[in-house]
Amino acid sequence: MGSSSAPEHRRQLVAAVALILAVAAAVAPLAEARRKTVRLRVYMHDIVGGAGQTSVVVVKGPGPANPSMSPGNNFGDTVIIDDVVTEGPSLASREVGRAQGTYMLASMARPVFIVDITLVLTDGPYNGSTIVVAGRDDTSEEIRELAVVGGSGMLRRASGHVLWRTAKVESKLHAVLELDVHASVPAAAVAPSGSGSGSHGHPLLVTSASE
Ligand SMILES: *[C@@H]1O[C@H](CO)[C@@H](O)[C@H](O)[C@H]1NC(C)=O
């Protein structure tokens, strides 16, 4: 008896350790799989006048004038946009969405805009979904970082950041901005809409729904 119980205990211990390792191995990928990476690079055409204008000053800031910018740019200037978004830097490249929202000259001393836009995608894998971008655009910097603060559809509850860069100045009236989107969405966001009950079986959906 005594001689057989030691190997038995050992077997149980080995089995217990194996179980713990198996659970740990299963949990780690699940935790990562709960968010899905979203990477996009698109170009936004801000056309402030002339043919194809998509950007309009809705509030002329009462001032003071911003000394870092050309005359006529006042603290508080607010612009509303419905800019064309294309897959390449050229306006002639495929249109994949629109960037709708506002930017406001929100620094008294520096060429800084506070941006609040929603990107609606009309082509590609996220057709019909939106991504909401907000943040500070210091135009004196080569690359600016703005926040992805949300989204809808397949991009519901998106979070991350956008590397925002002036890719090209086509003319005094037409600037091309590159939006390099680094974001993620909960894995459940790709589930069909209305599946919030968590009754759809897949453990990932249940876990995410309880967040
Ligand atoms: C995008 O979605 C709209 C609305 O569902 C549809 O009409 C259009 O054909 C889609 N475009 C592409 C390129 O899939």
The ligand as an SDF file (V2000), in Angstrom:
LIG
                    3D

 14 14  0  0  0  0  0  0  0  0999 V2000
  -21.0260   50.1790  -48.7340 C   0  0  0  0  0  0  0  0  0  0  0  0
  -22.2780   50.0610  -48.0970 O   0  0  0  0  0  0  0  0  0  0  0  0
  -23.3410   50.6800  -48.8140 C   0  0  0  0  0  0  0  0  0  0  0  0
  -24.5810   50.6430  -47.9380 C   0  0  0  0  0  0  0  0  0  0  0  0
  -24.7960   49.3670  -47.4320 O   0  0  0  0  0  0  0  0  0  0  0  0
  -23.5260   49.9600  -50.1340 C   0  0  0  0  0  0  0  0  0  0  0  0
  -24.5610   50.5710  -50.8780 O   0  0  0  0  0  0  0  0  0  0  0  0
  -22.2280   50.0500  -50.9080 C   0  0  0  0  0  0  0  0  0  0  0  0
  -22.3410   49.2890  -52.1190 O   0  0  0  0  0  0  0  0  0  0  0  0
  -21.0660   49.5140  -50.0990 C   0  0  0  0  0  0  0  0  0  0  0  0
  -19.8560   49.7810  -50.8310 N   0  0  0  0  0  0  0  0  0  0  0  0
  -18.9260   48.8560  -50.9980 C   0  0  0  0  0  0  0  0  0  0  0  0
  -17.7750   49.2700  -51.8190 C   0  0  0  0  0  0  0  0  0  0  0  0
  -18.9810   47.7500  -50.4950 O   0  0  0  0  0  0  0  0  0  0  0  0
  1  2  1  0
  1 10  1  0
  2  3  1  0
  3  4  1  0
  3  6  1  0
  4  5  1  0
  6  7  1  0
  6  8  1  0
  8  9  1  0
  8 10  1  0
 10 11  1  0
 11 12  1  0
 12 13  1  0
 12 14  2  0
M  END
$$$$
